[in-house]
Amino acid sequence: MEQDSTVRQRKTLSSTTTTDVTSVSDASETNETSGFFGLGSDLFSVCVLMVLYILQGVPLGLSSSVPILIQNKIQGYSQQAAFSIVSYPFSMKLLWAPVVDCLYSRRLGRRKTWLVPLQFLIGGIMLYIPHVIDTALGNNGGELNIGVLAGWFCFLTFLAATQDIAVDGWALTMLSKKNVGWASTCNSAGQTIGFFFGYLGFLALDSPMFCNFFRVEPSDVGCVTMESYLKFWGFVFLITTTFVMIFVREKEIEEDEENESITQTYWNMVKILQLKNVVIYTSSVFVLKAAFSPMDALSGLKLLEAGLSKDVLVSLSAFLIPLQIVLPLIITKYTNSLYPLRTYVMGILPRILGVILASLLVLHGFAYRTFTPAFYVIGLTIQILYSVAAGMMFVSQMMFNARVSDIRMGGTYMTLLNTLINLSGTVPQTLMLWLVDRVTISSCVGYRLDVFSQPSCYMDKERCVAAGGVCKTDLDGYYCLIILGIIAAFFWHLKLSKKFLSLQNKPIESWHVSGSS
């Protein structure tokens, strides 16, 4: 039911930068109580940051739309598993963040050294690959090519992740001290809006049903194709980057503005990973995320397999966008900052309930192959329940990461924790997509032995049909994985939650690396 965790893989404001929070407009801070939202001279900077984060979200949204587009064209979920690697660069950007933070040209500017070339490259690629992507999607008479799709979108995600490192660092110096908190607002809202344009925006405009609402005469094609949509955003990237390069000035680098060396930053990461508390914390989160990964990775795709319209699934997902924007603010307000893991554990049982109800909804879809308004209402209710529970766990987890992070290491500590947490979500989801076919029990009924010689057909439906048979699913591996996940989540809640909660009572010094400076 829940879409790619790409949107959930939110990051901390800073990557590995240790630059002091200063601003080009510090001299005029006394006049910054006026203007829109009291931003004063920072209004322009906030607008620039918002645009940059929106652009960042577009490639992520486009890559998340591909699994929906290819679901009914694939023979098994192994192809979905192969494509899921496109989300990995955003989860692993800490590996090259120190390089982005430490290597730059003083003449071009510390952040624009990376930002401008990266965005020009993203725009150029979006103009270069549209026909290639459209053909790889099985359009224009071509065949579905997962390798081409995964390769190009993985590269775009890598560029967007690197752009994110540069923008996060620039946000610290672009805004005045009193308004630096707006950077996280731009980050969250901007990336959500960009993801909306790339994912729901594209799928809606690609939908004939949606476009026919605005047409005099109905048509069986959408308003846009992947090819035309990529070209549009390619031009947006080029125009916006040219504007930023010419008109947006970057604060000059002070002589005494020094960072840790790249080597020291990586060494600090190694020392953090050796801390006992960090090992217990991240391994516990990994187990729980793995338990929920069948739901996150498979439920929505299974509904499409059962016959649910792509347009309806997209419409239901659209209702969650306002919730995803408002929910973190509400949860933050009512979460105890000293004991945030209590809220995290509180979200487990409602989330398990959401998994159970969603799997029953999938079962109903396969059993009846009909989808009524009541089905949609129930589905949306389950989505909201699951999103609220998952949101409780996500926000409280981020609060805990911020609480235990060692500020002496700049953003390295917190970003490392977030990276490990993000990987705890992406890796199990890929594994579930790869496993579901392999644990599914199916049989080819009525086939000719001389054409098709194996009884199982779930991963080779075409050969079964070519042999004159019908591929019949006896036991869908989706339900096996869901049941195992529910058992694991219940076990975690009953046996491991107390030890997990005790982590927030540990002395803060036990989370810090001795001797760090």
Long-range contacts (C-beta under 8 A, 24 or more apart in sequence): 1-295, 1-299, 1-300, 1-303, 1-354, 1-358, 1-361, 1-379, 1-382, 1-383, 1-386, 2-295, 2-296, 2-299, 2-300, 2-383, 2-386, 2-387, 2-390, 3-64, 3-199, 3-300, 3-317, 4-63, 4-64, 4-67, 4-87, 5-87, 5-296, 5-422, 5-425, 5-426, 5-429, 6-60, 6-63, 6-64, 6-87, 6-90, 6-195, 7-60, 7-64, 7-191, 7-192, 7-195, 7-324, 8-390, 8-394, 8-425, 9-87, 9-90, 9-91, 9-422, 9-425, 9-426, 10-187, 10-188, 10-191, 10-394, 10-398, 10-418, 11-93, 11-164, 11-168, 11-187, 11-415, 11-418, 11-422, 12-168, 12-398, 12-401, 12-402, 12-411, 12-414, 12-415, 12-418, 13-168, 13-171, 13-172, 13-183, 13-184, 13-187, 13-411, 14-168, 14-169, 14-172, 14-410, 14-411, 14-414, 14-415, 15-93, 15-94, 15-97, 15-100, 15-101, 15-164, 15-165, 15-168, 15-169, 15-411, 15-415, 16-94, 16-97, 16-98, 16-101, 16-265, 16-410, 16-411, 16-412, 16-415, 17-101, 17-168, 17-169, 17-172, 17-259, 17-410, 17-411, 18-259, 18-260, 18-409, 18-410, 18-411, 19-169, 19-172, 19-173, 19-257, 19-259, 20-257, 21-172, 21-173, 21-177, 21-180, 22-173, 22-177, 22-251, 23-173, 23-174, 23-175, 23-176, 23-177, 23-180, 23-251, 24-173, 24-174, 24-249, 24-250, 24-251, 25-176, 26-176, 26-177, 29-176, 29-177, 29-178, 32-176, 32-178, 32-179, 39-179, 39-182, 41-176, 42-175, 42-176, 42-179, 42-182, 45-174, 45-175, 46-175, 46-179, 46-182, 46-186, 48-174, 48-244, 48-248, 49-167, 49-170, 49-171, 49-174, 49-175, 49-182, 49-183, 49-186, 49-187, 49-190, 50-186, 50-189, 50-190, 51-190, 51-240, 52-115, 52-163, 52-167, 52-190, 52-244, 53-167, 53-186, 53-187, 53-189, 53-190, 53-191, 53-194, 54-190, 54-191, 54-193, 54-194, 54-197, 55-119, 55-122, 55-163, 55-194, 55-236, 55-237, 55-240, 56-160, 56-163, 56-164, 56-167, 56-190, 56-191, 56-194, 57-190, 57-191, 57-192, 57-193, 57-194, 57-195, 57-196, 57-197, 57-198, 58-194, 58-195, 58-197, 58-198, 58-233, 59-122, 59-153, 59-156, 59-157, 59-159, 59-160, 59-198, 60-90, 60-157, 60-160, 60-191, 60-194, 60-195, 60-198, 61-194, 61-195, 61-196, 61-197, 61-198, 61-199, 61-200, 61-201, 61-202, 62-153, 62-156, 62-198, 62-199, 62-202, 62-226, 62-229, 62-230, 62-233, 63-87, 63-153, 63-156, 63-157, 63-198, 64-195, 64-198, 64-199, 65-198, 65-199, 65-202, 65-203, 66-137, 66-149, 66-153, 67-301, 68-203, 68-300, 68-304, 68-310, 68-313, 68-314, 69-137, 69-206, 69-226, 69-310, 70-137, 70-138, 70-144, 70-146, 70-149, 71-301, 71-304, 71-305, 71-310, 72-304, 72-305, 73-137, 73-138, 73-144, 74-144, 74-146, 75-459, 75-460, 75-461, 75-462, 76-437, 76-458, 76-459, 77-298, 77-301, 77-433, 77-434, 77-436, 77-437, 78-433, 78-434, 78-437, 78-459, 79-144, 79-146, 80-301, 80-433, 81-430, 81-431, 81-433, 81-434, 82-146, 82-147, 82-150, 83-146, 83-149, 83-150, 83-153, 84-297, 84-426, 84-429, 84-430, 84-433, 85-150, 85-154, 85-430, 86-150, 86-153, 86-154, 86-157, 87-157, 87-426, 88-154, 88-157, 88-423, 88-426, 89-154, 89-157, 89-158, 89-160, 89-161, 90-157, 90-160, 90-161, 90-164, 90-422, 91-419, 91-422, 91-423, 91-425, 91-426, 92-161, 92-419, 92-423, 93-161, 93-162, 93-164, 93-165, 93-419, 94-269, 94-412, 94-415, 94-416, 94-419, 96-162, 96-165, 97-165, 97-415, 98-262, 98-265, 98-266, 98-412, 99-262, 100-162, 100-165, 100-166, 100-169, 101-165, 101-169, 101-259, 101-265, 102-259, 102-260, 102-261, 102-262, 102-265, 103-262, 106-253, 109-250, 109-253, 110-169, 110-170, 110-250, 110-253, 111-166, 111-167, 111-169, 111-170, 111-173, 111-250, 112-170, 112-244, 112-245, 112-250, 114-162, 114-163, 114-165, 114-166, 115-163, 115-166, 115-167, 115-170, 115-241, 115-244, 116-241, 116-244, 116-245, 118-159, 118-162, 118-163, 118-166, 119-163, 119-237, 119-240, 119-241, 119-244, 120-237, 120-238, 120-241, 121-159, 122-156, 122-159, 122-160, 122-163, 122-234, 122-237, 123-233, 123-234, 123-235, 123-236, 123-237, 123-238, 123-241, 124-234, 124-238, 125-152, 125-155, 125-156, 125-159, 125-234, 126-156, 126-230, 126-231, 126-233, 126-234, 126-237, 127-230, 127-231, 127-234, 127-235, 127-238, 129-230, 130-226, 130-227, 130-228, 130-230, 130-231, 130-234, 131-227, 133-226, 133-227, 133-230, 134-225, 134-226, 134-227, 137-226, 139-225, 139-226, 168-411, 170-250, 173-250, 173-251, 174-250, 174-251, 188-325, 188-328, 189-325, 192-321, 192-324, 192-325, 196-321, 198-233, 200-314, 200-317, 200-318, 200-321, 202-226, 202-229, 203-310, 203-311, 203-314, 204-311, 204-314, 204-318, 205-229, 207-310, 207-311, 207-314, 209-309, 209-311, 210-311, 259-410, 260-410, 265-412, 268-409, 268-412, 268-413, 268-513, 268-516, 269-412, 269-416, 271-513, 271-516, 272-409, 272-412, 272-413, 272-416, 272-513, 273-416, 275-510, 275-511, 275-513, 276-510, 277-404, 277-503, 277-506, 277-510, 277-511, 278-417, 278-511, 280-499, 280-500, 280-503, 281-417, 281-500, 281-503, 282-417, 282-420, 282-421, 282-424, 284-492, 284-496, 284-499, 284-500, 285-397, 285-420, 285-421, 285-424, 286-424, 286-428, 287-488, 287-492, 287-496, 288-348, 288-488, 288-489, 288-492, 289-421, 289-424, 289-425, 289-428, 290-424, 290-428, 290-431, 290-485, 290-488, 291-485, 291-486, 291-488, 291-489, 291-492, 292-351, 292-355, 292-390, 292-485, 292-489, 293-425, 293-428, 293-429, 293-431, 293-432, 293-485, 294-355, 294-432, 294-436, 294-478, 294-481, 294-482, 294-484, 294-485, 295-354, 295-355, 295-358, 295-359, 295-386, 295-482, 295-485, 296-425, 296-429, 297-428, 297-429, 297-430, 297-432, 297-433, 298-432, 298-433, 298-436, 298-478, 298-481, 298-482, 299-358, 299-359, 299-362, 302-362, 302-365, 302-366, 302-478, 303-361, 303-362, 303-365, 303-379, 305-366, 306-362, 306-365, 306-366, 306-369, 307-365, 307-369, 307-371, 308-365, 308-371, 309-371, 312-371, 312-376, 316-376, 316-379, 316-380, 316-383, 317-383, 319-380, 319-383, 319-384, 320-383, 320-384, 320-387, 323-384, 323-387, 323-388, 323-391, 324-387, 324-391, 327-387, 327-388, 327-391, 327-395, 328-391, 328-394, 328-395, 331-391, 331-392, 331-395, 331-396, 332-395, 332-399, 335-395, 335-396, 335-399, 337-399, 337-403, 338-403, 338-504, 339-504, 340-396, 340-397, 340-399, 340-400, 340-403, 340-504, 341-396, 341-400, 341-500, 341-501, 341-503, 341-504, 342-396, 342-501, 342-504, 343-392, 343-393, 343-395, 343-396, 344-392, 344-393, 344-396, 344-397, 344-400, 345-493, 345-497, 345-500, 345-501, 346-392, 347-388, 347-389, 347-390, 347-391, 347-392, 347-393, 347-396, 348-389, 348-393, 348-489, 348-492, 348-493, 348-497, 349-493, 350-385, 350-386, 350-388, 350-389, 350-392, 351-386, 351-389, 351-390, 351-393, 351-489, 352-486, 352-489, 352-490, 352-493, 353-385, 354-382, 354-385, 354-386, 354-389, 355-386, 355-482, 355-485, 355-486, 355-489, 356-486, 357-382, 357-385, 358-382, 358-386, 359-478, 359-479, 359-482, 362-478, 363-479, 366-476, 397-421, 400-504, 403-504, 403-508, 404-508, 404-511, 405-511, 406-511, 406-512, 406-513, 406-516, 408-512, 408-516, 408-517, 409-513, 409-516, 432-481, 435-477, 435-481, 436-477, 436-478, 436-481, 437-477, 438-477, 439-477, 439-480, 439-481, 440-473, 440-475, 440-476, 440-477, 440-478, 441-473, 441-474, 441-475, 441-477, 442-471, 442-472, 442-473, 442-474, 443-471, 443-472, 443-474, 444-469, 444-470, 444-471, 444-472, 445-469, 445-470, 445-471, 445-472, 446-470
